[in-house]
């Protein structure tokens, strides 16, 4: 499998099956801007984590998630809303507000009928509303829409409406990522849907090991975190030693379940007030989140989630009292800083990570070359296959002297 940075973005219009856009003027929205929106590189982020715009991926395509076409009015307006926000990032944009208003109107109308209210397309429209509010960091709006989604799921149970695998995955990931981004209350865990269940394979225990670098900080990190680290290590080994066919939906879903279990448990472990009680552990939780996400993001291409986590991690590293902890756990925080600096946006924040790295390297004399630093990182969670290109970019941009 190629590195994440080398993924070819296939025409997202193929994924939506709209090669010819509304030739008979039959869509319930103005689709004239849809081709341009889909061709914008930022469109890769708009579907995450609901649908995947890469038509070559055997995972979370429009039809596998919604069992519907883009002509569905609630879903169409929701997709146009998400694309417009991803491209323009302006909550006051007139077209964004129009699409958002139409999405809300169609969803509210659908909820007057049980049959249309529990339709995957309606659920999808709600998920897109949640996603936009999560990117705006609007916790109140996220929780309001999440409450509506929870009611829809109750209706599904009462009326024995069957939710298929794709929509369940979309619901789970939107719930989790919204909680990560905004602190919103979750409505489920990784154990809620049987389709997302995952347990450690007894035949793979040899790769589910705690990397030696964590050994000197076991008393601070605790058994729960280190148990999760074992599963991250297993995911890393799988990704480093195998080439996954991105059209192989079965394999990708199994890896997705693996990642879902890890990410959900990390989130639960890192809930407030954890970062005040044990800031070293909290920084490691955020770092582990980034590693896990980046070990399998071919599905989403240019994901924005690790960028957010790396920025939030930087804020934690700059808080009062962290310097003493970083002195005490030099190697552990070298790993934390290197992961954060690798996946944060290039620019001022990456430069700040570079300064932190330079300061941390001065705490000992054992690392004098990039090879020495690479050797240390391999003692934690680190994949040259998937992190390598961005890591080299970090070293180059931050001008760290080794």
C-alpha angles and dihedrals in degrees: 000000000000122000116275091252091057098056115131111229107221119209105287090207087072090058090056094044091230103125088143110040117221098316092175097043091244101133119105092235140038104275097178092109095043096093092051092045092051093048092054111101089229088065088079088073098046098080098045121151098359107054134003118231093200105102091198093062118097091212138082099350121165096263096041091053104037105018084219141098127247088255090081101111098219093047095042094053090045092053091047089049093051094045093048092050093046092051100040102024090206118130090193095053108129095225092046091052091048094051090045092051092049091048091053091047093052093045093050090048092050092051090063086074123052093212095054093034093063095041113124091237091057091048088049092054090053090049091054090050089052091047094053092048090048091055088050087052089235101153095177093055092044091054092046092054091041089056089053090049091051089054090050090052090051089053089051090055095045094049094037092239110171118232112200127219098266097055091044090055090049091051093048096048095044090051093049099042092046089054090050093049101040108014090244119164113267119232096201146013134227087270095057097088118046089213090066096047116130135174131180110271109240088214091059100051090114091069096040093082132138107248111241095242091073092055096087092055101044093119091056098040099045134209097281094058093042091052089055089047088059090060092046089052090052090051090050093051091049091051094044096049104037137056109222118210102231089212091058099099095180095056093042092051091050090052089045089056089049091052093043092056092049097045094046093051092046090053092049091049093049099051118133132301088033094092090057095046098045114008093174091058092044092054090049091050091054090047091049089051090055093047093049093048094048093048088069116022102118084105092064104028108201099025120192096199097082089047090057093045092049091051092048090048090054090055090053092050090053096053123112114277097023094105092068092048091048090052090051095049101032100160094041091054092044086062091045092050094045093051093046094046092048095056105032119101113277112255133052096353093050089049089053090052088050091055091048090051092050091050093047093050090056091063092078141021099222096090117063103140138043088249090058090051092047090051090053094048090053087064089067130035106310133140119192088190095061103020100037104093096045091043091056089048090053093052091047097046096042093046092220110185115229 
